[in-house]
């Protein structure tokens, strides 16, 4: 048994309205939960080193410190 509703001058069946509602809900929930694109890594303050070797040392130290934090969290 189908009930017809008049929307914008057209008769639309209740089954069509229910399919449109379910499709909208499923599509919206899929788009909301699929995750974003690649997130940008937070960039820290600039490294003010007096020489290139000091800058390389600080960069390597920060990389090892970040990997150590990840190991501790897991």
mmCIF file of the N, C-alpha and C atoms, coordinates in Angstrom:
data_MODEL
# 
_entry.id   MODEL 
# 
loop_
_atom_site.group_PDB 
_atom_site.id 
_atom_site.type_symbol 
_atom_site.label_atom_id 
_atom_site.label_alt_id 
_atom_site.label_comp_id 
_atom_site.label_asym_id 
_atom_site.label_entity_id 
_atom_site.label_seq_id 
_atom_site.pdbx_PDB_ins_code 
_atom_site.Cartn_x 
_atom_site.Cartn_y 
_atom_site.Cartn_z 
_atom_site.occupancy 
_atom_site.B_iso_or_equiv 
_atom_site.pdbx_formal_charge 
_atom_site.auth_seq_id 
_atom_site.auth_comp_id 
_atom_site.auth_asym_id 
_atom_site.auth_atom_id 
_atom_site.pdbx_PDB_model_num 
ATOM 1   N N  . UNK A 1 1  ? 0.841  -1.155 0.000  1.00 0.00 ? 1  UNK A N  1 
ATOM 2   C CA . UNK A 1 1  ? 0.000  0.000  0.000  1.00 0.00 ? 1  UNK A CA 1 
ATOM 3   C C  . UNK A 1 1  ? 0.898  1.234  0.000  1.00 0.00 ? 1  UNK A C  1 
ATOM 4   N N  . UNK A 1 2  ? 0.654  2.103  -0.923 1.00 0.00 ? 2  UNK A N  1 
ATOM 5   C CA . UNK A 1 2  ? 1.486  3.280  -1.106 1.00 0.00 ? 2  UNK A CA 1 
ATOM 6   C C  . UNK A 1 2  ? 0.645  4.517  -0.852 1.00 0.00 ? 2  UNK A C  1 
ATOM 7   N N  . UNK A 1 3  ? 1.228  5.424  -0.112 1.00 0.00 ? 3  UNK A N  1 
ATOM 8   C CA . UNK A 1 3  ? 0.595  6.716  0.103  1.00 0.00 ? 3  UNK A CA 1 
ATOM 9   C C  . UNK A 1 3  ? 1.336  7.716  -0.774 1.00 0.00 ? 3  UNK A C  1 
ATOM 10  N N  . UNK A 1 4  ? 0.563  8.530  -1.498 1.00 0.00 ? 4  UNK A N  1 
ATOM 11  C CA . UNK A 1 4  ? 1.169  9.524  -2.365 1.00 0.00 ? 4  UNK A CA 1 
ATOM 12  C C  . UNK A 1 4  ? 1.094  10.897 -1.708 1.00 0.00 ? 4  UNK A C  1 
ATOM 13  N N  . UNK A 1 5  ? 2.217  11.618 -1.738 1.00 0.00 ? 5  UNK A N  1 
ATOM 14  C CA . UNK A 1 5  ? 2.284  12.975 -1.220 1.00 0.00 ? 5  UNK A CA 1 
ATOM 15  C C  . UNK A 1 5  ? 2.507  13.909 -2.387 1.00 0.00 ? 5  UNK A C  1 
ATOM 16  N N  . UNK A 1 6  ? 1.906  15.074 -2.304 1.00 0.00 ? 6  UNK A N  1 
ATOM 17  C CA . UNK A 1 6  ? 2.094  16.054 -3.358 1.00 0.00 ? 6  UNK A CA 1 
ATOM 18  C C  . UNK A 1 6  ? 3.181  17.033 -2.913 1.00 0.00 ? 6  UNK A C  1 
ATOM 19  N N  . UNK A 1 7  ? 4.315  16.961 -3.587 1.00 0.00 ? 7  UNK A N  1 
ATOM 20  C CA . UNK A 1 7  ? 5.466  17.815 -3.271 1.00 0.00 ? 7  UNK A CA 1 
ATOM 21  C C  . UNK A 1 7  ? 5.848  18.571 -4.529 1.00 0.00 ? 7  UNK A C  1 
ATOM 22  N N  . UNK A 1 8  ? 5.846  19.882 -4.432 1.00 0.00 ? 8  UNK A N  1 
ATOM 23  C CA . UNK A 1 8  ? 6.178  20.774 -5.551 1.00 0.00 ? 8  UNK A CA 1 
ATOM 24  C C  . UNK A 1 8  ? 5.314  20.466 -6.765 1.00 0.00 ? 8  UNK A C  1 
ATOM 25  N N  . UNK A 1 9  ? 4.064  20.156 -6.541 1.00 0.00 ? 9  UNK A N  1 
ATOM 26  C CA . UNK A 1 9  ? 3.129  19.937 -7.637 1.00 0.00 ? 9  UNK A CA 1 
ATOM 27  C C  . UNK A 1 9  ? 3.187  18.549 -8.244 1.00 0.00 ? 9  UNK A C  1 
ATOM 28  N N  . UNK A 1 10 ? 4.005  17.643 -7.700 1.00 0.00 ? 10 UNK A N  1 
ATOM 29  C CA . UNK A 1 10 ? 4.098  16.284 -8.233 1.00 0.00 ? 10 UNK A CA 1 
ATOM 30  C C  . UNK A 1 10 ? 3.687  15.296 -7.165 1.00 0.00 ? 10 UNK A C  1 
ATOM 31  N N  . UNK A 1 11 ? 3.091  14.211 -7.585 1.00 0.00 ? 11 UNK A N  1 
ATOM 32  C CA . UNK A 1 11 ? 2.744  13.148 -6.643 1.00 0.00 ? 11 UNK A CA 1 
ATOM 33  C C  . UNK A 1 11 ? 3.937  12.210 -6.504 1.00 0.00 ? 11 UNK A C  1 
ATOM 34  N N  . UNK A 1 12 ? 4.385  12.043 -5.271 1.00 0.00 ? 12 UNK A N  1 
ATOM 35  C CA . UNK A 1 12 ? 5.551  11.203 -5.006 1.00 0.00 ? 12 UNK A CA 1 
ATOM 36  C C  . UNK A 1 12 ? 5.134  10.151 -3.995 1.00 0.00 ? 12 UNK A C  1 
ATOM 37  N N  . UNK A 1 13 ? 5.466  8.892  -4.271 1.00 0.00 ? 13 UNK A N  1 
ATOM 38  C CA . UNK A 1 13 ? 5.091  7.796  -3.397 1.00 0.00 ? 13 UNK A CA 1 
ATOM 39  C C  . UNK A 1 13 ? 5.928  7.763  -2.128 1.00 0.00 ? 13 UNK A C  1 
ATOM 40  N N  . UNK A 1 14 ? 5.336  7.177  -1.084 1.00 0.00 ? 14 UNK A N  1 
ATOM 41  C CA . UNK A 1 14 ? 6.030  7.107  0.199  1.00 0.00 ? 14 UNK A CA 1 
ATOM 42  C C  . UNK A 1 14 ? 7.283  6.247  0.105  1.00 0.00 ? 14 UNK A C  1 
ATOM 43  N N  . UNK A 1 15 ? 7.266  5.235  -0.746 1.00 0.00 ? 15 UNK A N  1 
ATOM 44  C CA . UNK A 1 15 ? 8.450  4.385  -0.886 1.00 0.00 ? 15 UNK A CA 1 
ATOM 45  C C  . UNK A 1 15 ? 9.612  5.152  -1.510 1.00 0.00 ? 15 UNK A C  1 
ATOM 46  N N  . UNK A 1 16 ? 9.321  6.077  -2.407 1.00 0.00 ? 16 UNK A N  1 
ATOM 47  C CA . UNK A 1 16 ? 10.368 6.892  -3.017 1.00 0.00 ? 16 UNK A CA 1 
ATOM 48  C C  . UNK A 1 16 ? 10.947 7.850  -1.980 1.00 0.00 ? 16 UNK A C  1 
ATOM 49  N N  . UNK A 1 17 ? 10.101 8.428  -1.150 1.00 0.00 ? 17 UNK A N  1 
ATOM 50  C CA . UNK A 1 17 ? 10.578 9.322  -0.097 1.00 0.00 ? 17 UNK A CA 1 
ATOM 51  C C  . UNK A 1 17 ? 11.442 8.568  0.906  1.00 0.00 ? 17 UNK A C  1 
ATOM 52  N N  . UNK A 1 18 ? 11.061 7.346  1.253  1.00 0.00 ? 18 UNK A N  1 
ATOM 53  C CA . UNK A 1 18 ? 11.857 6.584  2.217  1.00 0.00 ? 18 UNK A CA 1 
ATOM 54  C C  . UNK A 1 18 ? 13.212 6.198  1.615  1.00 0.00 ? 18 UNK A C  1 
ATOM 55  N N  . UNK A 1 19 ? 13.237 5.825  0.341  1.00 0.00 ? 19 UNK A N  1 
ATOM 56  C CA . UNK A 1 19 ? 14.516 5.495  -0.293 1.00 0.00 ? 19 UNK A CA 1 
ATOM 57  C C  . UNK A 1 19 ? 15.422 6.723  -0.368 1.00 0.00 ? 19 UNK A C  1 
ATOM 58  N N  . UNK A 1 20 ? 14.858 7.888  -0.664 1.00 0.00 ? 20 UNK A N  1 
ATOM 59  C CA . UNK A 1 20 ? 15.653 9.115  -0.734 1.00 0.00 ? 20 UNK A CA 1 
ATOM 60  C C  . UNK A 1 20 ? 16.202 9.473  0.653  1.00 0.00 ? 20 UNK A C  1 
ATOM 61  N N  . UNK A 1 21 ? 15.380 9.285  1.692  1.00 0.00 ? 21 UNK A N  1 
ATOM 62  C CA . UNK A 1 21 ? 15.827 9.581  3.049  1.00 0.00 ? 21 UNK A CA 1 
ATOM 63  C C  . UNK A 1 21 ? 16.958 8.650  3.461  1.00 0.00 ? 21 UNK A C  1 
ATOM 64  N N  . UNK A 1 22 ? 16.792 7.361  3.225  1.00 0.00 ? 22 UNK A N  1 
ATOM 65  C CA . UNK A 1 22 ? 17.847 6.403  3.581  1.00 0.00 ? 22 UNK A CA 1 
ATOM 66  C C  . UNK A 1 22 ? 19.125 6.655  2.786  1.00 0.00 ? 22 UNK A C  1 
ATOM 67  N N  . UNK A 1 23 ? 18.980 6.948  1.505  1.00 0.00 ? 23 UNK A N  1 
ATOM 68  C CA . UNK A 1 23 ? 20.153 7.243  0.684  1.00 0.00 ? 23 UNK A CA 1 
ATOM 69  C C  . UNK A 1 23 ? 20.898 8.467  1.170  1.00 0.00 ? 23 UNK A C  1 
ATOM 70  N N  . UNK A 1 24 ? 20.156 9.491  1.578  1.00 0.00 ? 24 UNK A N  1 
ATOM 71  C CA . UNK A 1 24 ? 20.783 10.706 2.090  1.00 0.00 ? 24 UNK A CA 1 
ATOM 72  C C  . UNK A 1 24 ? 21.507 10.437 3.401  1.00 0.00 ? 24 UNK A C  1 
ATOM 73  N N  . UNK A 1 25 ? 20.883 9.661  4.274  1.00 0.00 ? 25 UNK A N  1 
ATOM 74  C CA . UNK A 1 25 ? 21.510 9.356  5.567  1.00 0.00 ? 25 UNK A CA 1 
ATOM 75  C C  . UNK A 1 25 ? 22.777 8.535  5.376  1.00 0.00 ? 25 UNK A C  1 
ATOM 76  N N  . UNK A 1 26 ? 22.719 7.492  4.556  1.00 0.00 ? 26 UNK A N  1 
ATOM 77  C CA . UNK A 1 26 ? 23.890 6.645  4.347  1.00 0.00 ? 26 UNK A CA 1 
ATOM 78  C C  . UNK A 1 26 ? 25.015 7.402  3.637  1.00 0.00 ? 26 UNK A C  1 
ATOM 79  N N  . UNK A 1 27 ? 24.671 8.202  2.653  1.00 0.00 ? 27 UNK A N  1 
ATOM 80  C CA . UNK A 1 27 ? 25.695 8.971  1.946  1.00 0.00 ? 27 UNK A CA 1 
ATOM 81  C C  . UNK A 1 27 ? 26.336 9.999  2.877  1.00 0.00 ? 27 UNK A C  1 
ATOM 82  N N  . UNK A 1 28 ? 25.517 10.682 3.653  1.00 0.00 ? 28 UNK A N  1 
ATOM 83  C CA . UNK A 1 28 ? 26.046 11.681 4.584  1.00 0.00 ? 28 UNK A CA 1 
ATOM 84  C C  . UNK A 1 28 ? 26.940 11.068 5.643  1.00 0.00 ? 28 UNK A C  1 
ATOM 85  N N  . UNK A 1 29 ? 26.531 9.907  6.183  1.00 0.00 ? 29 UNK A N  1 
ATOM 86  C CA . UNK A 1 29 ? 27.364 9.267  7.206  1.00 0.00 ? 29 UNK A CA 1 
ATOM 87  C C  . UNK A 1 29 ? 28.657 8.730  6.605  1.00 0.00 ? 29 UNK A C  1 
ATOM 88  N N  . UNK A 1 30 ? 28.601 8.235  5.382  1.00 0.00 ? 30 UNK A N  1 
ATOM 89  C CA . UNK A 1 30 ? 29.827 7.766  4.729  1.00 0.00 ? 30 UNK A CA 1 
ATOM 90  C C  . UNK A 1 30 ? 30.807 8.911  4.523  1.00 0.00 ? 30 UNK A C  1 
ATOM 91  N N  . UNK A 1 31 ? 30.307 10.034 4.028  1.00 0.00 ? 31 UNK A N  1 
ATOM 92  C CA . UNK A 1 31 ? 31.182 11.171 3.778  1.00 0.00 ? 31 UNK A CA 1 
ATOM 93  C C  . UNK A 1 31 ? 31.728 11.760 5.073  1.00 0.00 ? 31 UNK A C  1 
ATOM 94  N N  . UNK A 1 32 ? 30.947 11.686 6.141  1.00 0.00 ? 32 UNK A N  1 
ATOM 95  C CA . UNK A 1 32 ? 31.388 12.254 7.407  1.00 0.00 ? 32 UNK A CA 1 
ATOM 96  C C  . UNK A 1 32 ? 32.424 11.383 8.105  1.00 0.00 ? 32 UNK A C  1 
ATOM 97  N N  . UNK A 1 33 ? 32.417 10.074 7.861  1.00 0.00 ? 33 UNK A N  1 
ATOM 98  C CA . UNK A 1 33 ? 33.310 9.176  8.592  1.00 0.00 ? 33 UNK A CA 1 
ATOM 99  C C  . UNK A 1 33 ? 34.444 8.606  7.756  1.00 0.00 ? 33 UNK A C  1 
ATOM 100 N N  . UNK A 1 34 ? 34.583 8.992  6.524  1.00 0.00 ? 34 UNK A N  1 
ATOM 101 C CA . UNK A 1 34 ? 35.626 8.384  5.686  1.00 0.00 ? 34 UNK A CA 1 
ATOM 102 C C  . UNK A 1 34 ? 37.004 8.935  5.963  1.00 0.00 ? 34 UNK A C  1 
ATOM 103 N N  . UNK A 1 35 ? 37.107 10.000 6.722  1.00 0.00 ? 35 UNK A N  1 
ATOM 104 C CA . UNK A 1 35 ? 38.423 10.550 7.044  1.00 0.00 ? 35 UNK A CA 1 
ATOM 105 C C  . UNK A 1 35 ? 38.808 11.636 6.073  1.00 0.00 ? 35 UNK A C  1 
ATOM 106 N N  . UNK A 1 36 ? 39.725 12.450 6.506  1.00 0.00 ? 36 UNK A N  1 
ATOM 107 C CA . UNK A 1 36 ? 40.177 13.558 5.679  1.00 0.00 ? 36 UNK A CA 1 
ATOM 108 C C  . UNK A 1 36 ? 41.360 13.170 4.832  1.00 0.00 ? 36 UNK A C  1 
ATOM 109 N N  . UNK A 1 37 ? 41.848 14.121 4.117  1.00 0.00 ? 37 UNK A N  1 
ATOM 110 C CA . UNK A 1 37 ? 43.052 13.899 3.321  1.00 0.00 ? 37 UNK A CA 1 
ATOM 111 C C  . UNK A 1 37 ? 44.267 13.856 4.220  1.00 0.00 ? 37 UNK A C  1 
ATOM 112 N N  . UNK A 1 38 ? 45.397 13.876 3.606  1.00 0.00 ? 38 UNK A N  1 
ATOM 113 C CA . UNK A 1 38 ? 46.632 13.855 4.379  1.00 0.00 ? 38 UNK A CA 1 
ATOM 114 C C  . UNK A 1 38 ? 46.721 15.127 5.209  1.00 0.00 ? 38 UNK A C  1 
ATOM 115 N N  . UNK A 1 39 ? 46.898 14.949 6.492  1.00 0.00 ? 39 UNK A N  1 
ATOM 116 C CA . UNK A 1 39 ? 46.982 16.104 7.364  1.00 0.00 ? 39 UNK A CA 1 
ATOM 117 C C  . UNK A 1 39 ? 48.408 16.625 7.369  1.00 0.00 ? 39 UNK A C  1 
ATOM 118 N N  . UNK A 1 40 ? 48.492 17.917 7.433  1.00 0.00 ? 40 UNK A N  1 
ATOM 119 C CA . UNK A 1 40 ? 49.815 18.525 7.437  1.00 0.00 ? 40 UNK A CA 1 
ATOM 120 C C  . UNK A 1 40 ? 50.450 18.323 8.807  1.00 0.00 ? 40 UNK A C  1 
ATOM 121 N N  . UNK A 1 41 ? 51.722 17.982 8.783  1.00 0.00 ? 41 UNK A N  1 
ATOM 122 C CA . UNK A 1 41 ? 52.455 17.813 10.026 1.00 0.00 ? 41 UNK A CA 1 
ATOM 123 C C  . UNK A 1 41 ? 52.763 19.191 10.583 1.00 0.00 ? 41 UNK A C  1 
ATOM 124 N N  . UNK A 1 42 ? 52.581 19.339 11.879 1.00 0.00 ? 42 UNK A N  1 
ATOM 125 C CA . UNK A 1 42 ? 52.846 20.627 12.493 1.00 0.00 ? 42 UNK A CA 1 
ATOM 126 C C  . UNK A 1 42 ? 54.333 20.937 12.399 1.00 0.00 ? 42 UNK A C  1 
ATOM 127 N N  . UNK A 1 43 ? 54.587 22.131 11.957 1.00 0.00 ? 43 UNK A N  1 
ATOM 128 C CA . UNK A 1 43 ? 55.974 22.550 11.833 1.00 0.00 ? 43 UNK A CA 1 
ATOM 129 C C  . UNK A 1 43 ? 56.333 23.392 13.047 1.00 0.00 ? 43 UNK A C  1 
ATOM 130 N N  . UNK A 1 44 ? 57.416 23.061 13.651 1.00 0.00 ? 44 UNK A N  1 
ATOM 131 C CA . UNK A 1 44 ? 57.851 23.767 14.845 1.00 0.00 ? 44 UNK A CA 1 
ATOM 132 C C  . UNK A 1 44 ? 58.523 25.083 14.495 1.00 0.00 ? 44 UNK A C  1 
ATOM 133 N N  . UNK A 1 45 ? 59.059 25.726 15.477 1.00 0.00 ? 45 UNK A N  1 
ATOM 134 C CA . UNK A 1 45 ? 59.748 26.996 15.228 1.00 0.00 ? 45 UNK A CA 1 
ATOM 135 C C  . UNK A 1 45 ? 61.013 26.762 14.402 1.00 0.00 ? 45 UNK A C  1 
ATOM 136 N N  . UNK A 1 46 ? 61.484 27.777 13.732 1.00 0.00 ? 46 UNK A N  1 
ATOM 137 C CA . UNK A 1 46 ? 62.692 27.608 12.908 1.00 0.00 ? 46 UNK A CA 1 
ATOM 138 C C  . UNK A 1 46 ? 63.917 27.322 13.786 1.00 0.00 ? 46 UNK A C  1 
ATOM 139 N N  . UNK A 1 47 ? 64.844 26.557 13.212 1.00 0.00 ? 47 UNK A N  1 
ATOM 140 C CA . UNK A 1 47 ? 66.075 26.206 13.926 1.00 0.00 ? 47 UNK A CA 1 
ATOM 141 C C  . UNK A 1 47 ? 67.120 27.280 13.618 1.00 0.00 ? 47 UNK A C  1 
ATOM 142 N N  . UNK A 1 48 ? 67.544 27.968 14.658 1.00 0.00 ? 48 UNK A N  1 
ATOM 143 C CA . UNK A 1 48 ? 68.557 29.015 14.493 1.00 0.00 ? 48 UNK A CA 1 
ATOM 144 C C  . UNK A 1 48 ? 69.913 28.461 14.914 1.00 0.00 ? 48 UNK A C  1 
ATOM 145 N N  . UNK A 1 49 ? 70.547 27.751 13.995 1.00 0.00 ? 49 UNK A N  1 
ATOM 146 C CA . UNK A 1 49 ? 71.849 27.158 14.295 1.00 0.00 ? 49 UNK A CA 1 
ATOM 147 C C  . UNK A 1 49 ? 72.948 28.059 13.744 1.00 0.00 ? 49 UNK A C  1 
ATOM 148 N N  . UNK A 1 50 ? 74.093 28.020 14.430 1.00 0.00 ? 50 UNK A N  1 
ATOM 149 C CA . UNK A 1 50 ? 75.210 28.857 13.983 1.00 0.00 ? 50 UNK A CA 1 
ATOM 150 C C  . UNK A 1 50 ? 75.965 28.221 12.817 1.00 0.00 ? 50 UNK A C  1 
ATOM 151 N N  . UNK A 1 51 ? 75.813 26.898 12.620 1.00 0.00 ? 51 UNK A N  1 
ATOM 152 C CA . UNK A 1 51 ? 76.478 26.250 11.493 1.00 0.00 ? 51 UNK A CA 1 
ATOM 153 C C  . UNK A 1 51 ? 75.555 25.175 10.921 1.00 0.00 ? 51 UNK A C  1 
ATOM 154 N N  . UNK A 1 52 ? 75.886 24.700 9.734  1.00 0.00 ? 52 UNK A N  1 
ATOM 155 C CA . UNK A 1 52 ? 75.074 23.669 9.087  1.00 0.00 ? 52 UNK A CA 1 
ATOM 156 C C  . UNK A 1 52 ? 75.126 22.368 9.876  1.00 0.00 ? 52 UNK A C  1 
ATOM 157 N N  . UNK A 1 53 ? 76.288 22.022 10.430 1.00 0.00 ? 53 UNK A N  1 
ATOM 158 C CA . UNK A 1 53 ? 76.409 20.782 11.196 1.00 0.00 ? 53 UNK A CA 1 
ATOM 159 C C  . UNK A 1 53 ? 75.531 20.820 12.448 1.00 0.00 ? 53 UNK A C  1 
ATOM 160 N N  . UNK A 1 54 ? 75.476 21.960 13.093 1.00 0.00 ? 54 UNK A N  1 
ATOM 161 C CA . UNK A 1 54 ? 74.628 22.089 14.274 1.00 0.00 ? 54 UNK A CA 1 
ATOM 162 C C  . UNK A 1 54 ? 73.152 21.947 13.881 1.00 0.00 ? 54 UNK A C  1 
ATOM 163 N N  . UNK A 1 55 ? 72.777 22.532 12.755 1.00 0.00 ? 55 UNK A N  1 
ATOM 164 C CA . UNK A 1 55 ? 71.403 22.407 12.274 1.00 0.00 ? 55 UNK A CA 1 
ATOM 165 C C  . UNK A 1 55 ? 71.047 20.966 11.941 1.00 0.00 ? 55 UNK A C  1 
ATOM 166 N N  . UNK A 1 56 ? 71.977 20.245 11.307 1.00 0.00 ? 56 UNK A N  1 
ATOM 167 C CA . UNK A 1 56 ? 71.756 18.824 10.999 1.00 0.00 ? 56 UNK A CA 1 
ATOM 168 C C  . UNK A 1 56 ? 71.631 18.001 12.281 1.00 0.00 ? 56 UNK A C  1 
ATOM 169 N N  . UNK A 1 57 ? 72.466 18.313 13.268 1.00 0.00 ? 57 UNK A N  1 
ATOM 170 C CA . UNK A 1 57 ? 72.420 17.594 14.540 1.00 0.00 ? 57 UNK A CA 1 
ATOM 171 C C  . UNK A 1 57 ? 71.066 17.804 15.226 1.00 0.00 ? 57 UNK A C  1 
ATOM 172 N N  . UNK A 1 58 ? 70.594 19.028 15.250 1.00 0.00 ? 58 UNK A N  1 
ATOM 173 C CA . UNK A 1 58 ? 69.312 19.322 15.890 1.00 0.00 ? 58 UNK A CA 1 
ATOM 174 C C  . UNK A 1 58 ? 68.168 18.621 15.145 1.00 0.00 ? 58 UNK A C  1 
ATOM 175 N N  . UNK A 1 59 ? 68.206 18.645 13.834 1.00 0.00 ? 59 UNK A N  1 
ATOM 176 C CA . UNK A 1 59 ? 67.170 17.991 13.031 1.00 0.00 ? 59 UNK A CA 1 
ATOM 177 C C  . UNK A 1 59 ? 67.146 16.496 13.302 1.00 0.00 ? 59 UNK A C  1 
ATOM 178 N N  . UNK A 1 60 ? 68.309 15.848 13.300 1.00 0.00 ? 60 UNK A N  1 
ATOM 179 C CA . UNK A 1 60 ? 68.376 14.414 13.582 1.00 0.00 ? 60 UNK A CA 1 
ATOM 180 C C  . UNK A 1 60 ? 67.907 14.095 14.999 1.00 0.00 ? 60 UNK A C  1 
ATOM 181 N N  . UNK A 1 61 ? 68.274 14.948 15.951 1.00 0.00 ? 61 UNK A N  1 
ATOM 182 C CA . UNK A 1 61 ? 67.843 14.745 17.329 1.00 0.00 ? 61 UNK A CA 1 
ATOM 183 C C  . UNK A 1 61 ? 66.326 14.818 17.440 1.00 0.00 ? 61 UNK A C  1 
ATOM 184 N N  . UNK A 1 62 ? 65.724 15.779 16.770 1.00 0.00 ? 62 UNK A N  1 
ATOM 185 C CA . UNK A 1 62 ? 64.268 15.908 16.816 1.00 0.00 ? 62 UNK A CA 1 
ATOM 186 C C  . UNK A 1 62 ? 63.578 14.712 16.174 1.00 0.00 ? 62 UNK A C  1 
ATOM 187 N N  . UNK A 1 63 ? 64.154 14.164 15.097 1.00 0.00 ? 63 UNK A N  1 
ATOM 188 C CA . UNK A 1 63 ? 63.577 12.971 14.460 1.00 0.00 ? 63 UNK A CA 1 
ATOM 189 C C  . UNK A 1 63 ? 63.629 11.774 15.404 1.00 0.00 ? 63 UNK A C  1 
ATOM 190 N N  . UNK A 1 64 ? 64.752 11.583 16.076 1.00 0.00 ? 64 UNK A N  1 
ATOM 191 C CA . UNK A 1 64 ? 64.860 10.454 16.994 1.00 0.00 ? 64 UNK A CA 1 
ATOM 192 C C  . UNK A 1 64 ? 63.985 10.659 18.214 1.00 0.00 ? 64 UNK A C  1 
ATOM 193 N N  . UNK A 1 65 ? 63.821 11.896 18.665 1.00 0.00 ? 65 UNK A N  1 
ATOM 194 C CA . UNK A 1 65 ? 62.957 12.167 19.813 1.00 0.00 ? 65 UNK A CA 1 
ATOM 195 C C  . UNK A 1 65 ? 61.504 11.892 19.456 1.00 0.00 ? 65 UNK A C  1 
ATOM 196 N N  . UNK A 1 66 ? 61.086 12.257 18.232 1.00 0.00 ? 66 UNK A N  1 
ATOM 197 C CA . UNK A 1 66 ? 59.704 11.988 17.803 1.00 0.00 ? 66 UNK A CA 1 
ATOM 198 C C  . UNK A 1 66 ? 59.449 10.510 17.671 1.00 0.00 ? 66 UNK A C  1 
ATOM 199 N N  . UNK A 1 67 ? 60.406 9.739  17.152 1.00 0.00 ? 67 UNK A N  1 
ATOM 200 C CA . UNK A 1 67 ? 60.197 8.292  17.010 1.00 0.00 ? 67 UNK A CA 1 
ATOM 201 C C  . UNK A 1 67 ? 60.185 7.620  18.365 1.00 0.00 ? 67 UNK A C  1 
ATOM 202 N N  . UNK A 1 68 ? 60.939 8.135  19.330 1.00 0.00 ? 68 UNK A N  1 
ATOM 203 C CA . UNK A 1 68 ? 60.932 7.583  20.677 1.00 0.00 ? 68 UNK A CA 1 
ATOM 204 C C  . UNK A 1 68 ? 59.583 7.800  21.357 1.00 0.00 ? 68 UNK A C  1 
ATOM 205 N N  . UNK A 1 69 ? 58.941 8.938  21.125 1.00 0.00 ? 69 UNK A N  1 
ATOM 206 C CA . UNK A 1 69 ? 57.622 9.203  21.687 1.00 0.00 ? 69 UNK A CA 1 
ATOM 207 C C  . UNK A 1 69 ? 56.590 8.247  21.103 1.00 0.00 ? 69 UNK A C  1 
ATOM 208 N N  . UNK A 1 70 ? 56.692 7.959  19.823 1.00 0.00 ? 70 UNK A N  1 
ATOM 209 C CA . UNK A 1 70 ? 55.743 7.045  19.188 1.00 0.00 ? 70 UNK A CA 1 
ATOM 210 C C  . UNK A 1 70 ? 55.881 5.627  19.749 1.00 0.00 ? 70 UNK A C  1 
ATOM 211 N N  . UNK A 1 71 ? 57.123 5.205  20.004 1.00 0.00 ? 71 UNK A N  1 
ATOM 212 C CA . UNK A 1 71 ? 57.353 3.880  20.557 1.00 0.00 ? 71 UNK A CA 1 
ATOM 213 C C  . UNK A 1 71 ? 56.784 3.794  21.979 1.00 0.00 ? 71 UNK A C  1 
ATOM 214 N N  . UNK A 1 72 ? 56.901 4.865  22.736 1.00 0.00 ? 72 UNK A N  1 
ATOM 215 C CA . UNK A 1 72 ? 56.418 4.868  24.110 1.00 0.00 ? 72 UNK A CA 1 
ATOM 216 C C  . UNK A 1 72 ? 54.897 4.847  24.162 1.00 0.00 ? 72 UNK A C  1 
ATOM 217 N N  . UNK A 1 73 ? 54.252 5.436  23.177 1.00 0.00 ? 73 UNK A N  1 
ATOM 218 C CA . UNK A 1 73 ? 52.796 5.484  23.156 1.00 0.00 ? 73 UNK A CA 1 
ATOM 219 C C  . UNK A 1 73 ? 52.201 4.127  22.805 1.00 0.00 ? 73 UNK A C  1 
ATOM 220 N N  . UNK A 1 74 ? 52.879 3.329  22.017 1.00 0.00 ? 74 UNK A N  1 
ATOM 221 C CA . UNK A 1 74 ? 52.321 2.047  21.567 1.00 0.00 ? 74 UNK A CA 1 
ATOM 222 C C  . UNK A 1 74 ? 52.695 0.985  22.494 1.00 0.00 ? 74 UNK A C  1 
# 
